[in-house]
Amino acid sequence: MIVVLSAMFAGLAVGVLMAAVVGVPLTAAMGAGGGTLAFTYGAGMSAFSYIRRQSN
């Protein structure tokens, strides 16, 4: 649950920052947010499974 929420927050934050602060067009900002969400989710789940495997 923590991984999913942090990935959603990171994707949203990057999308908003790219659109509002940097001035990137909205479609590119949405792409950057989606890419960040996917990367953060994948990295978080990889770390979670590694930690879970080490504890067993």
C-alpha positions as CSV (number, residue, x, y, z in Angstrom):
1,M,0.0,0.0,0.0
2,I,2.8,2.4,0.8
3,V,4.5,1.7,-2.5
4,V,1.4,2.3,-4.5
5,L,0.6,5.6,-2.7
6,S,4.2,6.9,-2.9
7,A,4.3,6.0,-6.6
8,M,1.0,7.9,-7.2
9,F,2.2,10.9,-5.3
10,A,5.5,11.0,-7.1
11,G,3.9,10.7,-10.5
12,L,1.4,13.5,-9.6
13,A,4.1,15.7,-8.2
14,V,6.3,15.4,-11.3
15,G,3.5,15.9,-13.7
16,V,2.3,19.1,-11.9
17,L,5.9,20.4,-11.5
18,M,6.7,19.8,-15.1
19,A,3.5,21.6,-16.2
20,A,3.4,24.5,-13.7
21,V,7.1,25.3,-13.0
22,V,9.0,24.2,-16.1
23,G,6.2,25.1,-18.6
24,V,6.2,21.8,-20.5
25,P,3.1,21.1,-22.6
26,L,0.4,19.1,-20.8
27,T,0.8,15.9,-22.8
28,A,4.5,15.8,-22.1
29,A,4.0,16.6,-18.5
30,M,1.4,13.7,-18.2
31,G,3.9,11.4,-19.9
32,A,6.6,12.4,-17.5
33,G,4.3,11.9,-14.6
34,G,3.2,8.5,-15.9
35,G,6.8,7.4,-16.4
36,T,7.7,8.5,-12.9
37,L,4.8,6.6,-11.5
38,A,5.8,3.4,-13.4
39,F,9.4,3.7,-12.4
40,T,8.7,4.4,-8.8
41,Y,6.2,1.5,-8.5
42,G,8.6,-0.9,-10.2
43,A,11.5,0.2,-8.0
44,G,9.4,0.1,-4.9
45,M,8.0,-3.4,-5.5
46,S,11.5,-4.7,-6.4
47,A,12.9,-3.3,-3.1
48,F,9.9,-4.7,-1.2
49,S,10.3,-8.1,-2.6
50,Y,14.1,-8.0,-1.9
51,I,13.5,-7.0,1.7
52,R,10.8,-9.6,2.1
53,R,13.0,-12.3,0.6
54,Q,15.9,-11.4,3.0
55,S,13.7,-11.7,6.1
56,N,12.6,-15.2,5.3
